[in-house]
Amino acid sequence: MRSFAALLCATAFLPLATYAATGELAAGFAPGSLWLSRTTAVAGDTVKLYTVVYNSSESPIVGTVEFKADTSMLRDVGVQLASGETKIVSADWTALAGSHSFSAQFASASSTVEHTATNSVSITVSPAPLSAIDSVSLSATQILASSSPAVQNAVSAVTGTAESWRASGTRFLQDALYDATTSPVAAQKKQVLGAETFRVPPAPEGSSWFSKLKYAVLSILLIIFRSAYLFYPFFAFLFLFLLYIARRMLGGDRR
């Protein structure tokens, strides 16, 4: 990182030395003055774009550095340069998977600005690694796709039934929460909001410990029922637990 910063600083003063030697007085971007903070990235990473603008003329200049990602505007930065001044300008970009190119332009009304476009630089961004939940979901989808039609139909039927239970359970828990904590006016608002925009009402004040416990249990169950990622593991755990209890009871009867 230190070597990268040193390279930027050295490049920042390169135009002044070059144009002082040739006798030309101009302003704008230094030649080839667009860099990225990294050469490889993963989707979601922050990549910084750097460029250098200079003013070798005898008059101050005002302008705007416009950073572009592919063909879209990324960020514009206002710049004021006194005579003989050089500045490093930067912008942040959140990496997206795929190949991308970057460039910058300098817009100014000053006639001394000659170098108004940078070079173009490119980067290839790798996809972000799958989360644990996404990996399990992808594996389940692949297994289901390779199964026989009978298995696929059975899984679809079970999933459809479970989704129906989840929707019915969500509505039941919403009604139970509003019946326990809110006024008729609030209950009327709940009917307008619907399931996707439902907001859990605040906990009842000054109520008994039983009412508060009921509120906590209903709120937790509602969170589980509204999220498929939570509902299905909970449903599977509950099914296995009930199966275990039934087995213990039957085993006890045999003894």
Backbone as CSV, one residue per row, in Angstrom:
resi,resn,N_x,N_y,N_z,CA_x,CA_y,CA_z,C_x,C_y,C_z
1,MET,0.826,-1.201,0.000,0.000,0.000,0.000,0.865,1.257,0.000
2,ARG,2.001,1.222,0.757,2.887,2.395,0.775,3.504,2.643,-0.597
3,SER,3.897,1.551,-1.268,4.486,1.712,-2.600,3.467,2.265,-3.579
4,PHE,2.191,1.860,-3.399,1.139,2.366,-4.283,0.944,3.863,-4.069
5,ALA,0.940,4.300,-2.778,0.780,5.725,-2.481,1.968,6.522,-3.002
6,ALA,3.162,5.956,-2.873,4.350,6.649,-3.376,4.292,6.811,-4.884
7,LEU,3.783,5.784,-5.574,3.646,5.863,-7.028,2.684,6.961,-7.423
8,LEU,1.586,7.082,-6.659,0.619,8.140,-6.958,1.238,9.519,-6.771
9,CYS,1.939,9.679,-5.677,2.551,10.985,-5.419,3.582,11.338,-6.481
10,ALA,4.382,10.353,-6.887,5.391,10.608,-7.923,4.736,10.987,-9.232
11,THR,3.647,10.303,-9.566,2.948,10.598,-10.812,2.287,11.965,-10.758
12,ALA,1.848,12.363,-9.553,1.174,13.651,-9.414,2.070,14.804,-9.834
13,PHE,3.378,14.683,-9.592,4.293,15.775,-9.930,4.974,15.584,-11.283
14,LEU,4.719,14.472,-11.957,5.323,14.212,-13.250,4.925,15.233,-14.303
15,PRO,3.638,15.610,-14.402,3.269,16.580,-15.437,3.977,17.904,-15.305
16,LEU,4.177,18.376,-14.062,4.838,19.668,-13.885,6.264,19.628,-14.424
17,ALA,6.974,18.544,-14.139,8.347,18.445,-14.624,8.399,18.326,-16.131
18,THR,7.453,17.550,-16.699,7.437,17.330,-18.144,7.157,18.620,-18.892
19,TYR,6.120,19.321,-18.450,5.745,20.522,-19.183,6.670,21.696,-18.886
20,ALA,7.340,21.656,-17.734,8.350,22.682,-17.477,9.523,22.508,-18.427
21,ALA,9.847,21.259,-18.754,10.971,20.977,-19.647,10.646,21.328,-21.085
22,THR,9.410,21.101,-21.502,9.037,21.351,-22.897,8.572,22.770,-23.147
23,GLY,8.285,23.496,-22.054,7.839,24.868,-22.226,6.351,24.991,-22.463
24,GLU,5.609,23.902,-22.464,4.166,23.962,-22.665,3.480,24.187,-21.328
25,LEU,2.460,25.051,-21.325,1.677,25.328,-20.131,0.261,24.853,-20.394
26,ALA,-0.181,23.840,-19.667,-1.517,23.294,-19.884,-2.044,22.776,-18.561
27,ALA,-3.238,22.197,-18.617,-3.865,21.666,-17.411,-4.744,20.491,-17.805
28,GLY,-5.104,19.699,-16.801,-5.976,18.552,-17.050,-5.461,17.320,-16.354
29,PHE,-5.670,16.163,-16.971,-5.195,14.900,-16.411,-3.736,14.663,-16.780
30,ALA,-3.017,14.035,-15.857,-1.686,13.538,-16.197,-1.846,12.354,-17.149
31,PRO,-0.903,12.144,-18.062,-1.010,11.033,-19.014,-1.107,9.682,-18.306
32,GLY,-2.092,8.880,-18.707,-2.275,7.549,-18.141,-2.560,7.557,-16.656
33,SER,-3.305,8.555,-16.197,-3.433,8.776,-14.755,-4.733,8.241,-14.160
34,LEU,-5.099,7.011,-14.459,-6.239,6.393,-13.783,-5.798,5.030,-13.268
35,TRP,-5.934,4.809,-11.965,-5.551,3.550,-11.340,-6.696,3.028,-10.485
36,LEU,-6.631,1.756,-10.225,-7.547,1.119,-9.291,-6.770,0.685,-8.062
37,SER,-7.432,0.638,-6.919,-6.755,0.267,-5.676,-6.429,-1.212,-5.621
38,ARG,-7.040,-2.020,-6.492,-6.750,-3.455,-6.528,-6.922,-3.955,-7.954
39,THR,-6.219,-5.024,-8.281,-6.302,-5.606,-9.625,-7.280,-6.762,-9.697
40,THR,-7.651,-7.322,-8.540,-8.663,-8.379,-8.481,-9.652,-8.030,-7.382
41,ALA,-10.890,-8.510,-7.523,-11.919,-8.197,-6.535,-12.998,-9.260,-6.565
42,VAL,-13.749,-9.316,-5.477,-14.907,-10.200,-5.348,-16.139,-9.315,-5.223
43,ALA,-17.248,-9.759,-5.777,-18.476,-8.975,-5.731,-18.773,-8.518,-4.306
44,GLY,-19.025,-7.233,-4.163,-19.275,-6.654,-2.844,-18.090,-5.894,-2.287
45,ASP,-16.877,-6.123,-2.836,-15.699,-5.393,-2.379,-15.793,-3.926,-2.781
46,THR,-15.081,-3.081,-2.036,-14.979,-1.666,-2.397,-13.671,-1.441,-3.153
47,VAL,-13.779,-0.911,-4.353,-12.624,-0.608,-5.194,-12.514,0.903,-5.330
48,LYS,-11.346,1.444,-5.055,-11.143,2.891,-5.180,-10.512,3.219,-6.527
49,LEU,-11.018,4.259,-7.172,-10.465,4.775,-8.415,-9.674,6.042,-8.093
50,TYR,-8.456,6.154,-8.640,-7.611,7.317,-8.418,-7.250,7.952,-9.757
51,THR,-7.171,9.259,-9.741,-6.632,9.969,-10.901,-5.920,11.226,-10.411
52,VAL,-5.127,11.838,-11.297,-4.356,13.029,-10.968,-4.715,14.152,-11.934
53,VAL,-5.054,15.314,-11.388,-5.298,16.505,-12.215,-4.270,17.563,-11.829
54,TYR,-3.848,18.335,-12.791,-2.804,19.334,-12.539,-3.133,20.618,-13.282
55,ASN,-2.472,21.682,-12.869,-2.628,22.988,-13.516,-1.254,23.615,-13.673
56,SER,-0.697,23.526,-14.880,0.610,24.119,-15.161,0.492,25.502,-15.780
57,SER,-0.758,25.986,-15.907,-0.946,27.320,-16.489,-0.718,28.390,-15.429
58,GLU,-0.793,29.639,-15.847,-0.551,30.750,-14.930,-1.826,31.227,-14.250
59,SER,-2.973,30.629,-14.599,-4.245,31.052,-14.022,-4.899,29.897,-13.283
60,PRO,-5.667,30.176,-12.246,-6.393,29.100,-11.550,-7.501,28.532,-12.438
61,ILE,-7.846,27.295,-12.222,-8.921,26.671,-12.995,-9.901,25.986,-12.047
62,VAL,-11.140,25.907,-12.494,-12.203,25.227,-11.748,-12.852,24.232,-12.695
63,GLY,-13.086,23.023,-12.211,-13.713,22.031,-13.080,-14.308,20.885,-12.285
64,THR,-14.745,19.852,-12.994,-15.364,18.682,-12.379,-14.762,17.418,-12.970
65,VAL,-14.299,16.544,-12.099,-13.808,15.236,-12.531,-14.987,14.264,-12.482
66,GLU,-15.294,13.663,-13.631,-16.432,12.745,-13.738,-15.913,11.318,-13.912
67,PHE,-16.094,10.506,-12.878,-15.700,9.097,-12.937,-16.837,8.286,-13.552
68,LYS,-16.476,7.351,-14.434,-17.474,6.495,-15.073,-17.118,5.029,-14.861
69,ALA,-18.125,4.237,-14.529,-18.003,2.788,-14.446,-18.772,2.209,-15.614
70,ASP,-18.061,1.557,-16.538,-18.647,1.133,-17.816,-19.153,2.386,-18.536
71,THR,-20.436,2.491,-18.773,-20.970,3.693,-19.454,-21.783,4.563,-18.506
72,SER,-21.812,4.206,-17.221,-22.639,4.939,-16.258,-21.781,5.871,-15.408
73,MET,-22.381,7.003,-15.035,-21.695,7.938,-14.159,-21.571,7.339,-12.770
74,LEU,-20.369,7.331,-12.235,-20.127,6.801,-10.899,-20.140,7.912,-9.865
75,ARG,-19.367,8.960,-10.129,-19.302,10.077,-9.196,-18.667,11.263,-9.885
76,ASP,-19.116,12.464,-9.539,-18.441,13.669,-10.027,-17.893,14.441,-8.832
77,VAL,-16.656,14.942,-8.989,-15.942,15.618,-7.909,-15.529,17.001,-8.388
78,GLY,-15.949,18.035,-7.655,-15.537,19.394,-7.984,-14.080,19.626,-7.609
79,VAL,-13.335,20.293,-8.513,-11.905,20.517,-8.302,-11.572,21.982,-8.571
80,GLN,-10.779,22.562,-7.662,-10.222,23.904,-7.861,-8.706,23.802,-7.769
81,LEU,-8.025,24.286,-8.811,-6.574,24.197,-8.855,-5.958,25.576,-9.048
82,ALA,-5.081,25.930,-8.123,-4.330,27.169,-8.305,-3.223,26.939,-9.327
83,SER,-2.590,27.982,-9.762,-1.496,27.860,-10.719,-0.372,27.008,-10.126
84,GLY,0.036,25.969,-10.879,1.096,25.088,-10.418,0.649,24.020,-9.441
85,GLU,-0.646,23.877,-9.197,-1.133,22.912,-8.196,-1.509,21.583,-8.855
86,THR,-1.317,20.507,-8.111,-1.676,19.154,-8.545,-2.477,18.481,-7.440
87,LYS,-3.515,17.739,-7.819,-4.350,17.063,-6.831,-4.643,15.626,-7.260
88,ILE,-4.758,14.758,-6.258,-5.222,13.390,-6.474,-6.702,13.336,-6.130
89,VAL,-7.497,12.823,-7.031,-8.949,12.736,-6.843,-9.335,11.252,-6.869
90,SER,-10.308,10.879,-6.042,-10.679,9.473,-5.965,-12.188,9.296,-5.890
91,ALA,-12.621,8.060,-6.141,-14.030,7.687,-6.039,-14.109,6.220,-5.654
92,ASP,-15.163,5.845,-4.951,-15.373,4.456,-4.538,-16.382,3.779,-5.452
93,TRP,-16.143,2.490,-5.711,-17.061,1.675,-6.511,-17.264,0.339,-5.819
94,THR,-18.533,-0.074,-5.650,-18.844,-1.369,-5.071,-18.840,-2.407,-6.183
95,ALA,-17.956,-3.379,-6.058,-17.709,-4.331,-7.139,-18.932,-5.191,-7.441
96,LEU,-19.174,-5.383,-8.736,-20.214,-6.268,-9.251,-19.548,-7.361,-10.066
97,ALA,-20.078,-8.567,-9.990,-19.482,-9.689,-10.709,-19.463,-9.420,-12.209
98,GLY,-18.350,-9.801,-12.861,-18.218,-9.609,-14.301,-17.033,-8.719,-14.639
99,SER,-16.913,-8.388,-15.922,-15.831,-7.518,-16.399,-16.333,-6.085,-16.505
100,HIS,-15.521,-5.144,-16.035,-15.931,-3.739,-16.015,-14.751,-2.853,-16.416
101,SER,-15.076,-1.730,-17.006,-14.052,-0.762,-17.397,-14.375,0.591,-16.778
102,PHE,-13.321,1.390,-16.561,-13.476,2.675,-15.882,-12.702,3.753,-16.637
103,SER,-13.197,4.962,-16.531,-12.531,6.110,-17.146,-12.948,7.361,-16.387
104,ALA,-12.332,8.470,-16.723,-12.686,9.740,-16.092,-12.545,10.854,-17.112
105,GLN,-13.351,11.881,-16.945,-13.298,13.063,-17.795,-13.230,14.304,-16.920
106,PHE,-12.563,15.336,-17.467,-12.429,16.603,-16.746,-13.190,17.679,-17.507
107,ALA,-14.239,18.189,-16.886,-15.053,19.240,-17.513,-14.711,20.575,-16.886
108,SER,-14.288,21.526,-17.735,-13.928,22.855,-17.250,-14.114,23.868,-18.362
109,ALA,-14.467,25.078,-17.969,-14.640,26.157,-18.952,-13.315,26.832,-19.290
110,SER,-12.240,26.470,-18.599,-10.948,27.105,-18.836,-10.354,26.628,-20.165
111,SER,-9.818,27.536,-20.892,-9.228,27.211,-22.199,-7.871,26.537,-22.075
112,THR,-7.292,26.572,-20.884,-5.977,25.968,-20.702,-6.054,24.462,-20.431
113,VAL,-7.258,23.940,-20.216,-7.420,22.509,-19.966,-7.378,21.763,-21.285
114,GLU,-6.349,20.958,-21.488,-6.170,20.240,-22.743,-6.402,18.735,-22.596
115,HIS,-5.970,18.182,-21.499,-6.051,16.729,-21.310,-7.306,16.425,-20.496
116,THR,-8.412,16.220,-21.179,-9.713,16.118,-20.508,-10.198,14.683,-20.325
117,ALA,-9.453,13.693,-20.750,-9.881,12.297,-20.601,-8.716,11.438,-20.155
118,THR,-8.988,10.492,-19.284,-7.955,9.573,-18.813,-7.911,8.342,-19.713
119,ASN,-6.974,7.505,-19.415,-6.951,6.175,-20.030,-8.100,5.340,-19.470
120,SER,-8.403,4.228,-20.080,-9.430,3.312,-19.594,-8.758,2.115,-18.936
121,VAL,-9.244,1.727,-17.759,-8.709,0.563,-17.061,-9.843,-0.432,-16.828
122,SER,-9.495,-1.702,-16.756,-10.515,-2.755,-16.633,-10.194,-3.664,-15.454
123,ILE,-11.228,-4.341,-14.982,-11.083,-5.308,-13.903,-12.150,-6.387,-14.074
124,THR,-11.794,-7.612,-13.720,-12.752,-8.715,-13.740,-13.052,-9.100,-12.300
125,VAL,-14.319,-9.042,-11.926,-14.750,-9.289,-10.549,-15.346,-10.687,-10.445
126,SER,-14.882,-11.444,-9.467,-15.398,-12.793,-9.233,-16.708,-12.738,-8.456
127,PRO,-17.602,-13.697,-8.673,-18.849,-13.731,-7.893,-18.557,-13.945,-6.415
128,ALA,-19.413,-13.414,-5.565,-19.265,-13.612,-4.127,-19.558,-15.065,-3.775
129,PRO,-18.834,-15.624,-2.812,-19.110,-17.015,-2.411,-20.506,-17.148,-1.836
130,LEU,-21.129,-18.304,-2.052,-22.479,-18.534,-1.554,-22.476,-18.632,-0.035
131,SER,-23.535,-18.096,0.566,-23.716,-18.261,1.997,-24.119,-19.702,2.296
132,ALA,-24.114,-20.061,3.575,-24.478,-21.429,3.959,-25.906,-21.756,3.537
133,ILE,-26.814,-20.793,3.712,-28.218,-21.017,3.356,-28.364,-21.176,1.848
134,ASP,-27.666,-20.308,1.079,-27.750,-20.396,-0.382,-27.161,-21.710,-0.885
135,SER,-26.083,-22.183,-0.242,-25.472,-23.447,-0.664,-26.420,-24.613,-0.441
136,VAL,-27.083,-24.630,0.720,-28.042,-25.693,1.002,-29.209,-25.631,0.037
137,SER,-29.694,-24.410,-0.238,-30.820,-24.253,-1.159,-30.449,-24.718,-2.565
138,LEU,-29.222,-24.365,-3.012,-28.780,-24.779,-4.339,-28.636,-26.296,-4.412
139,SER,-28.076,-26.905,-3.375,-27.923,-28.368,-3.358,-29.275,-29.059,-3.392
140,ALA,-30.217,-28.534,-2.622,-31.554,-29.128,-2.605,-32.223,-29.006,-3.972
141,THR,-32.025,-27.869,-4.630,-32.609,-27.674,-5.956,-32.012,-28.640,-6.973
142,GLN,-30.687,-28.830,-6.901,-30.030,-29.755,-7.831,-30.477,-31.194,-7.593
143,ILE,-30.610,-31.575,-6.321,-31.066,-32.930,-6.013,-32.483,-33.155,-6.506
144,LEU,-33.328,-32.155,-6.288,-34.719,-32.270,-6.731,-34.812,-32.353,-8.247
145,ALA,-33.963,-31.561,-8.949,-34.002,-31.562,-10.411,-33.581,-32.907,-10.989
146,SER,-32.704,-33.619,-10.278,-32.230,-34.917,-10.771,-33.109,-36.080,-10.301
147,SER,-34.148,-35.810,-9.523,-35.020,-36.859,-9.005,-36.064,-37.261,-10.042
148,SER,-36.742,-38.350,-9.759,-37.798,-38.833,-10.653,-39.020,-37.923,-10.563
149,PRO,-39.887,-37.951,-11.589,-41.107,-37.116,-11.549,-41.960,-37.392,-10.322
150,ALA,-42.004,-38.650,-9.871,-42.823,-38.975,-8.701,-42.305,-38.257,-7.457
151,VAL,-40.963,-38.235,-7.288,-40.371,-37.548,-6.145,-40.606,-36.037,-6.244
152,GLN,-40.441,-35.483,-7.445,-40.662,-34.061,-7.633,-42.103,-33.671,-7.308
153,ASN,-43.049,-34.496,-7.746,-44.461,-34.207,-7.462,-44.737,-34.286,-5.961
154,ALA,-44.134,-35.279,-5.302,-44.341,-35.424,-3.867,-43.778,-34.227,-3.104
155,VAL,-42.561,-33.809,-3.483,-41.938,-32.654,-2.825,-42.749,-31.387,-3.069
156,SER,-43.245,-31.226,-4.306,-44.063,-30.051,-4.623,-45.336,-30.030,-3.790
157,ALA,-45.946,-31.204,-3.620,-47.175,-31.283,-2.820,-46.902,-30.928,-1.365
158,VAL,-45.809,-31.466,-0.804,-45.465,-31.163,0.585,-45.149,-29.671,0.745
159,THR,-44.366,-29.128,-0.199,-44.005,-27.714,-0.125,-45.241,-26.827,-0.216
160,GLY,-46.159,-27.174,-1.124,-47.385,-26.400,-1.259,-48.215,-26.421,0.012
161,THR,-48.319,-27.590,0.633,-49.070,-27.698,1.885,-48.402,-26.895,2.996
162,ALA,-47.060,-27.007,3.082,-46.331,-26.271,4.122,-46.464,-24.765,3.927
163,GLU,-46.434,-24.311,2.682,-46.592,-22.880,2.420,-47.991,-22.403,2.805
164,SER,-48.992,-23.248,2.573,-50.350,-22.907,2.980,-50.438,-22.787,4.498
165,TRP,-49.794,-23.726,5.203,-49.771,-23.649,6.665,-49.033,-22.392,7.129
166,ARG,-47.948,-22.077,6.463,-47.166,-20.896,6.861,-47.968,-19.612,6.697
167,ALA,-48.685,-19.497,5.566,-49.507,-18.305,5.331,-50.644,-18.214,6.347
168,SER,-51.303,-19.357,6.613,-52.402,-19.361,7.588,-51.886,-19.048,8.989
169,GLY,-50.721,-19.622,9.338,-50.133,-19.355,10.642,-49.730,-17.901,10.815
170,THR,-49.202,-17.299,9.745,-48.821,-15.888,9.797,-50.035,-15.010,10.068
171,ARG,-51.137,-15.260,9.361,-52.362,-14.467,9.573,-52.909,-14.669,10.980
172,PHE,-52.881,-15.913,11.460,-53.377,-16.202,12.811,-52.565,-15.460,13.865
173,LEU,-51.232,-15.486,13.734,-50.365,-14.827,14.716,-50.524,-13.312,14.673
174,GLN,-50.701,-12.747,13.464,-50.935,-11.309,13.364,-52.217,-10.920,14.084
175,ASP,-53.275,-11.670,13.833,-54.548,-11.377,14.497,-54.412,-11.521,16.003
176,ALA,-53.700,-12.557,16.444,-53.542,-12.784,17.875,-52.765,-11.646,18.534
177,LEU,-51.732,-11.159,17.859,-50.960,-10.051,18.416,-51.799,-8.790,18.529
178,TYR,-52.566,-8.472,17.497,-53.384,-7.269,17.538,-54.520,-7.388,18.542
179,ASP,-55.095,-8.568,18.664,-56.163,-8.765,19.640,-55.639,-8.575,21.058
180,ALA,-54.365,-8.937,21.261,-53.801,-8.888,22.610,-53.223,-7.529,22.974
181,THR,-52.869,-6.685,21.968,-52.090,-5.485,22.296,-52.661,-4.178,21.787
182,THR,-53.567,-4.177,20.797,-53.932,-2.929,20.155,-55.420,-2.656,20.207
183,SER,-55.745,-1.422,19.882,-57.119,-0.965,19.878,-57.800,-1.361,18.576
184,PRO,-59.145,-1.201,18.467,-59.847,-1.491,17.208,-59.344,-0.648,16.046
185,VAL,-58.929,0.593,16.319,-58.412,1.449,15.233,-57.127,0.855,14.665
186,ALA,-56.238,0.390,15.553,-54.993,-0.226,15.087,-55.267,-1.509,14.338
187,ALA,-56.248,-2.291,14.815,-56.592,-3.522,14.112,-57.103,-3.233,12.713
188,GLN,-57.815,-2.105,12.562,-58.300,-1.745,11.231,-57.125,-1.380,10.322
189,LYS,-56.080,-0.736,10.854,-54.886,-0.409,10.075,-54.176,-1.676,9.634
190,LYS,-54.178,-2.701,10.509,-53.519,-3.962,10.167,-54.137,-4.599,8.950
191,GLN,-55.442,-4.514,8.811,-56.119,-5.108,7.669,-55.736,-4.395,6.373
192,VAL,-55.424,-3.102,6.470,-55.018,-2.353,5.271,-53.593,-2.691,4.889
193,LEU,-52.708,-2.873,5.900,-51.300,-3.122,5.608,-51.075,-4.448,4.907
194,GLY,-51.709,-5.495,5.350,-51.502,-6.807,4.753,-50.304,-7.508,5.355
195,ALA,-50.032,-8.736,4.870,-49.022,-9.592,5.493,-47.613,-9.065,5.276
196,GLU,-47.285,-8.560,4.078,-45.903,-8.205,3.771,-45.458,-6.938,4.474
197,THR,-46.409,-6.003,4.793,-46.034,-4.748,5.421,-46.429,-4.701,6.888
198,PHE,-46.769,-5.845,7.452,-47.200,-5.927,8.851,-46.077,-5.471,9.766
199,ARG,-46.422,-4.655,10.761,-45.475,-4.222,11.774,-45.923,-4.739,13.120
200,VAL,-45.025,-5.382,13.835,-45.372,-5.924,15.144,-45.712,-4.783,16.081
201,PRO,-46.871,-4.812,16.748,-47.250,-3.728,17.656,-46.362,-3.717,18.880
202,PRO,-46.275,-2.577,19.565,-45.434,-2.511,20.766,-45.979,-3.395,21.873
203,ALA,-45.095,-3.744,22.795,-45.495,-4.594,23.910,-46.510,-3.877,24.785
204,PRO,-47.473,-4.609,25.334,-48.485,-3.981,26.192,-47.854,-3.441,27.469
205,GLU,-48.305,-2.263,27.872,-47.772,-1.623,29.069,-48.707,-1.863,30.250
206,GLY,-48.110,-2.092,31.403,-48.900,-2.255,32.607,-49.720,-3.527,32.649
207,SER,-49.382,-4.511,31.842,-50.129,-5.760,31.822,-49.466,-6.787,32.723
208,SER,-50.121,-7.918,32.891,-49.600,-8.972,33.753,-48.428,-9.672,33.089
209,TRP,-47.704,-10.440,33.892,-46.567,-11.172,33.345,-47.023,-12.203,32.322
210,PHE,-48.216,-12.743,32.500,-48.725,-13.714,31.537,-48.970,-13.061,30.174
211,SER,-49.519,-11.844,30.178,-49.754,-11.137,28.914,-48.446,-10.808,28.212
212,LYS,-47.434,-10.429,28.988,-46.133,-10.126,28.394,-45.481,-11.383,27.832
213,LEU,-45.631,-12.502,28.540,-45.093,-13.759,28.047,-45.797,-14.175,26.761
214,LYS,-47.102,-14.016,26.730,-47.876,-14.340,25.529,-47.430,-13.478,24.355
215,TYR,-47.216,-12.193,24.612,-46.754,-11.282,23.558,-45.397,-11.729,23.010
216,ALA,-44.471,-12.112,23.909,-43.135,-12.524,23.477,-43.196,-13.790,22.628
217,VAL,-43.995,-14.780,23.081,-44.104,-16.032,22.332,-44.718,-15.794,20.963
218,LEU,-45.786,-15.004,20.878,-46.441,-14.719,19.597,-45.502,-13.968,18.651
219,SER,-44.723,-13.039,19.201,-43.792,-12.264,18.364,-42.711,-13.158,17.774
220,ILE,-42.151,-14.061,18.588,-41.113,-14.967,18.098,-41.673,-15.911,17.037
221,LEU,-42.858,-16.454,17.291,-43.472,-17.360,16.314,-43.780,-16.632,15.012
222,LEU,-44.199,-15.376,15.102,-44.496,-14.619,13.891,-43.237,-14.403,13.056
223,ILE,-42.125,-14.109,13.715,-40.855,-13.950,12.997,-40.493,-15.241,12.267
224,ILE,-40.686,-16.383,12.939,-40.373,-17.674,12.329,-41.279,-17.956,11.144
225,PHE,-42.580,-17.716,11.302,-43.527,-18.033,10.239,-43.376,-17.100,9.035
226,ARG,-42.921,-15.889,9.233,-42.803,-14.949,8.115,-41.556,-15.200,7.272
227,SER,-40.582,-15.928,7.811,-39.336,-16.206,7.078,-39.288,-17.679,6.690
228,ALA,-39.222,-17.942,5.389,-39.124,-19.329,4.929,-37.834,-19.978,5.420
229,TYR,-36.749,-19.198,5.530,-35.470,-19.726,5.995,-35.533,-20.180,7.450
230,LEU,-36.440,-19.583,8.243,-36.605,-19.983,9.635,-37.716,-21.013,9.796
231,PHE,-38.767,-20.874,8.984,-39.950,-21.728,9.156,-39.636,-23.190,8.864
232,TYR,-38.978,-23.463,7.737,-38.770,-24.855,7.343,-37.827,-25.603,8.287
233,PRO,-36.715,-25.018,8.745,-35.936,-25.718,9.777,-36.730,-25.929,11.067
234,PHE,-37.512,-24.915,11.445,-38.344,-25.046,12.646,-39.381,-26.147,12.451
235,PHE,-39.997,-26.181,11.275,-41.007,-27.203,10.967,-40.378,-28.605,11.007
236,ALA,-39.173,-28.748,10.422,-38.491,-30.047,10.421,-38.116,-30.470,11.841
237,PHE,-37.620,-29.517,12.630,-37.253,-29.829,14.016,-38.483,-30.249,14.816
238,LEU,-39.582,-29.528,14.645,-40.804,-29.854,15.371,-41.315,-31.238,14.982
239,PHE,-41.254,-31.550,13.671,-41.714,-32.857,13.202,-40.870,-33.977,13.806
240,LEU,-39.543,-33.809,13.797,-38.658,-34.836,14.356,-38.845,-34.967,15.866
241,PHE,-39.064,-33.838,16.522,-39.273,-33.875,17.968,-40.554,-34.629,18.316
242,LEU,-41.642,-34.343,17.589,-42.893,-35.054,17.835,-42.751,-36.538,17.511
243,LEU,-41.985,-36.847,16.459,-41.744,-38.242,16.111,-40.979,-38.949,17.222
244,TYR,-40.010,-38.251,17.803,-39.234,-38.819,18.906,-40.118,-39.064,20.128
245,ILE,-40.988,-38.101,20.448,-41.895,-38.250,21.597,-42.840,-39.434,21.383
246,ALA,-43.381,-39.533,20.138,-44.297,-40.640,19.849,-43.584,-41.977,19.988
247,ARG,-42.325,-42.035,19.540,-41.579,-43.283,19.643,-41.324,-43.657,21.088
248,ARG,-40.984,-42.667,21.923,-40.747,-42.945,23.332,-42.017,-43.425,24.026
249,MET,-43.141,-42.802,23.634,-44.412,-43.199,24.253,-44.791,-44.625,23.857
250,LEU,-44.625,-44.962,22.578,-44.929,-46.300,22.121,-43.983,-47.318,22.741
251,GLY,-42.734,-46.954,22.872,-41.768,-47.845,23.509,-42.095,-48.087,24.961
252,GLY,-42.594,-47.040,25.645,-42.981,-47.177,27.032,-44.166,-48.099,27.209
253,ASP,-45.126,-48.015,26.244,-46.295,-48.876,26.310,-45.916,-50.330,26.174
254,ARG,-44.918,-50.632,25.327,-44.527,-52.034,25.094,-43.904,-52.642,26.346
255,ARG,-43.174,-51.792,27.136,-42.592,-52.304,28.352,-43.651,-52.510,29.425
